């Protein structure tokens, strides 16, 4: 058996990598056979700033910050150094049996300070999915301890995304994920999303925001308020297509949660750490959650780590009445991941990245994306902070869609790949979420390449 490292010269060729990838590697959210028939993966070998490089030496502008996570950009030696130093000092120790590490303690203190007032205690896992699974258990535990064990139902939204484990995919409202194996699990319910462009019809935005929120109350009444434990939503739905709720939505949602005494969970896995121009989406939309999961931008994706911030209402009950909380992961509070998170947050602070997104790069991206709005293939451009979406439409006026759904998006995405720009197609919506360090010149490049891809897609679709 040849034990030479994969990157040795002899194996360092796209063809060999692709063949080995096809032979042995199953990719997430991928049609295995389809990928093999297309000839296999694009192999990404390096990255710096907002630029990726593939094994053919092509330079690609990463309009998605990896998977919405590389907030401080690629190539940060400080993060590598923080990981190295922590590994040399203490590569691992657990937080289960009355032990802690300086890194896990310091990060908890820091997150308690950064998160909205009242969220003061932190529980760790390694992914957004694990964080949301943990939350599903916490809210049920909370209501049991409150003497209301029948409160087990959790309400979330169609087209929301909360992860890929059994519970977090059940929380999510993605049909293809449910269809994979018969989810959602019992006790997970979905209501309409605040998607004005797609579902607003003739209503004003303000009116539609309230109607979408009232769907939560209708669901609560249908299930029986005494059976509802919590509502969970992303401040802005990311994977669902950068769905920005009307201003009237979150105030109404909060009113309803308070009225029926149900817990409010704001999933900050994408919105957290500056993406919307504030530290958290909850700051941008003035949401006061009881529970807040975070991941992605917490370490800028350099290492896997997720955190759940919990407010007094929940903590007091778990603390006073709970006894042992029989849940946790080997890597909860992993010291190396925590050290990287601390250094990552230090970079965000020192470089004023949150303020920059709010006052400079965010508005500039929105202004540049808005230039695509007149394109005959574009139905709407929307965005907030460094999140952007371009809806492809067959008819601008009537918001007409191409059929089958997703075809126009796939065509445009394939052109993006050829133009060396990463933009995700969510059905027929092109979305971007670049690293927070993106410069004006790089935003120009990103939007120009996306615009070219839209031009080429328009030709393919016969739109001009
Ligand atoms: N909550 C939200 C809001 C997310 O966006 C998760 C939870 C789950 O996180 P983990 O770390 O378990 O993946 C996510 C993840 C995409 C895409 O293509 C989006 C996510 C993950 C993978 C792909 O849009 N979001």
Boltz pocket constraint, residues with backbone or C-beta under 6 A from the ligand:
constraints:
  - pocket:
      binder: B
      contacts: [[A, 67], [A, 126], [A, 127], [A, 128], [A, 129], [A, 130], [A, 132], [A, 161], [A, 162], [A, 163], [A, 164], [A, 234], [A, 238], [A, 239], [A, 267], [A, 268], [A, 269], [A, 270], [A, 295], [A, 296], [A, 424]]
      max_distance: 6.0
